[in-house]
Amino acid sequence: MTLDDDFPETSQGRPAWLMTLADLALLLVGFFVFLQASQHLDKKALANGIRSGFGAETVPPVDAKADAPEPMPLAAAAVLDFAPGGANLPADPASIVAWAREAARDPRVSLKITGAVDGSPGDVDPLTGSGAILATDRARAVAAAIAAAHAVPAGRMTIVGAPRPTAGHRNVTVTLGFAGTRQIDAAQPDPLTAGKP
């Protein structure tokens, strides 16, 4: 009798790499389940929950207006040929008012009104000598004309002075910006879900 006969044969166990692979696969499935479950949650609240779970400081909430995306520019119009050093409208603002009224019929649109100066020594604010103040005052004059005609609510207009003078440009540019989602008319079926139960 030999010593080999005294011990029963043992079955082969699973290799170690297979257990590691199974653990990684389960972690990956769990991660995808987490992503799917969290896609309908408030992203900021979820991020704060994860931060607090790891003992990190949570980010305080910000107001919705500051958190809103920058409107995407769609179209622009301009009021041209301001007098050097002046902010009075050079012509009747009826055309820019009509354009703004038509452009801003959709409540998801806003107007960015940007004034500009030509950079010459004579194209500055007469009281302060500042080109930036004159550019902003020109933009304010156009915004006031649009608001006075009740074409666009004041809350949907932003007044900006041009960042730097541009030679020969004594104007105000009105840019139409879109910041919103797709709006579906209730009277017409949605083309993406038409024919689906």
Buried (B, 14 or more C-beta within 10 A) or exposed (E): EEEEEEEEEEEEEEEEEEEEEEEEEEEEEEEEEEEEEEEEEEEEEEEBEEEEEEEEEEEEEEEEEEEEEEBEEEEBBBBEEBEEBBBEBBEEBEEBBEBBBEBBEEEBBBBBBBBBBBBBEEBBBEEEEBBBBBBBBBBBBBBBBBBEBEBBEEEBBBBBBBEEBEEEBBBBBBBBBBEBEEEEEEEEEEEEEEEEE
